[in-house]
Amino acid sequence: DEARYLLEYGFDISFSYYIRAKFDGLKGLGNSDITAAAQGNPTLNLEFDQARLDLTAGWQGSREWAWEFTYGLPLYGRNTLRGETIQIALIYSP
């Protein structure tokens, strides 16, 4: 079991540009069965804590189209997928 949390805040800095910050993560509750992880998969973490910070900047080109750039970094915790991320998105909303 785990508890998840999320805090997100963003605002428009002009008519076309916006920024957003997102802090999210999970906290393991310490009730996993450790013998299940000992079945041969050393990368399987049944119990872990993790927190990430994602920073996003976007440009709204029209009512339907936008571009976003996101940089994400881990703040704490161990996970086999730990690492910084860079995302570029083209958004269409009819």
N, C-alpha and C positions, 0 to 999 in steps of 0.2 A: 504494500500500500504506500501511497505517497500523497503529499499535500502540494497542490500547485498554486502559484500566485502570479499576478500580472499587474503592472502599473504602466500606463501608457499616457503620454502627453504630447500634444502637437498643436501647431497653430500656423496660420498663413502669415508670411512675412511681406507679401505683396499680393496683387491680384492674381498672379500666375505662379508664385513660388510658395512652398510650404516646407516645414521641417517637423520631424516627429522623433521622440525617443521612447524606447520600450525596454522595460526591465522585467524579465520574467524568469521563472525557474521552478524547481521542485525540490521538496525536502522528503527524503525517505523516512518512514515512520519506524523503522527498526524491527519489523515483524516478519521478515522473509525467512524462508527455509533454506539455510545455507547448503544443505546436502543436495538440493536440486541443482545448484551451480557446480557441484563437484562431479557432474555426469559427463565431463569431457570437453566442455566448451570454456576455455579460459577467458574469452572476451565477454562472456555473459555476466554482467553485473546486475544482480537482483536488487541491490540496495545501494543507492548513491544520492548525493545532493548535487545540484547544479544550478548556476545562475548565469544569465546572459544579458548583455546590453546591446541593443540594436539602435543605430542612429540612421535616420532616413532623411534625405532631401529630395524634393520632387518639384516637377514643373508641369503645370496644367496648361497644355497648348491650346486646347479648345474644350468645349463641354464634354466631348466624347473621349478625347485622347490625353494621355499623360505619360511622363517618364518618371521613374524613381530610381535612386541610387541608395543602397543600404550597405552599411558596414556593421558587422556584428562581431563581438568578441566575448569570450568566456570570462566571467569574473571570478568564479570559484567552482570547485567540484571536479570530480574525475569521471570521465566517460570515454569510451572508445572512439567516439565521434567528436571529441574536443578539438577546437581549432577556430581560427578567425574565418569569417566568411565575407565575401563581397557579392552583392546581388545587383543586377540591373534589370529593370522591368519596364516593359511597354504595356500600358493599360488602356483597354478599350471598354467603355461603358456606354452602351447605346441608350 
